[in-house]
């Protein structure tokens, strides 16, 4: 349904990504950020699904062509740990937001795992954003303080997550509330990465569909 494109970062350099357009013109935009596996087909499929829901969806390729097989957690960790999160967010992700906003559309940001952390960083660093939806990822507070979040956020977390743990989630929720920020937060009795239907060991269809409905409703409410 979608296609590979290139777009400009604010610094003028080229970046690549996967774009799926809604059937109607002048659609709002959603930038979709990958998990630590890279720009997997599952992320492209989510862009297609956002397009069917009425959004132009663009997933920037933060790993510049590298896609890690699902079984290779060591390689995924190496790629994620070598990623310059600030450059990725303020340049590549912001460039994707600007690409979708070029005709005046409102743009939201969403991401999964690594992409969830990038979404929160983006909520503090990307002025063109209108709203964000976070899936099981929180950056260190040194990278993005809740008090610096500038847009309404919705967030989805798993109670059995051993990476983005319930304790980390509770601390984030408390800090957002104390800072007076707009946050809708949902918890699911599921594992980390429960939305990813290509990973049957962790996928939870009921939780994933509930989260999807909440996310699209939130974006329609804030983006149009």
Secondary structure as GFF3:
##gff-version 3
##sequence-region A 1 224
A	DSSP	beta_strand	3	8	.	.	.	ID=ss1
A	DSSP	beta_strand	14	20	.	.	.	ID=ss2
A	DSSP	beta_strand	29	33	.	.	.	ID=ss3
A	DSSP	alpha_helix	41	52	.	.	.	ID=ss4
A	DSSP	beta_strand	56	60	.	.	.	ID=ss5
A	DSSP	alpha_helix	73	82	.	.	.	ID=ss6
A	DSSP	alpha_helix	85	87	.	.	.	ID=ss7
A	DSSP	pi_helix	88	93	.	.	.	ID=ss8
A	DSSP	alpha_helix	94	101	.	.	.	ID=ss9
A	DSSP	beta_strand	107	112	.	.	.	ID=ss10
A	DSSP	alpha_helix	114	125	.	.	.	ID=ss11
A	DSSP	beta_strand	131	135	.	.	.	ID=ss12
A	DSSP	three_ten_helix	146	148	.	.	.	ID=ss13
A	DSSP	beta_strand	152	158	.	.	.	ID=ss14
A	DSSP	alpha_helix	166	178	.	.	.	ID=ss15
A	DSSP	beta_strand	183	188	.	.	.	ID=ss16
A	DSSP	alpha_helix	205	223	.	.	.	ID=ss17
###
